[in-house]
């Protein structure tokens, strides 16, 4: 999985530096020294945080050197990370739109869906639960013949 994450982060970094940041008008104007962590690196760090399922920034910034430190040798402190992420919201949106566009199935005209029948009542349903027709729940919903045009059990 790390090889796939590495590939994704590298591709995102290249896309950010070559296309996305220039299309948004370049880097935000700053006075003084350039930041140690660029905006492209910051967005890649945030994407990796989400993909590796770290909800807490403090824990993420402690785990990041071991997980992706070979790609990003310089990391931010928690307060600077939070402040910079808030300021980079438009860049984050553009990066996530690019990621969504690169994901298979996001722009396809045909989508396959699971047609597994759901029970009308489950063990977690409250006692006396009713189906959509107002009758007591029996545990399964009636099958609807194909081609009848009916959308649910409520249409009768």
Secondary structure by P-SEA (a helix, b strand, c coil): caaaaaaaaaaaaaaaacccccccccccccccccccccaaaaaaaaaaaaaaccccaaaaaaaccccccccccccccaaaaaaaaaaaaaaaaaaaaaaaaacccccccbbbbbbccccccccccccccccccccccccccccccccccccccccc
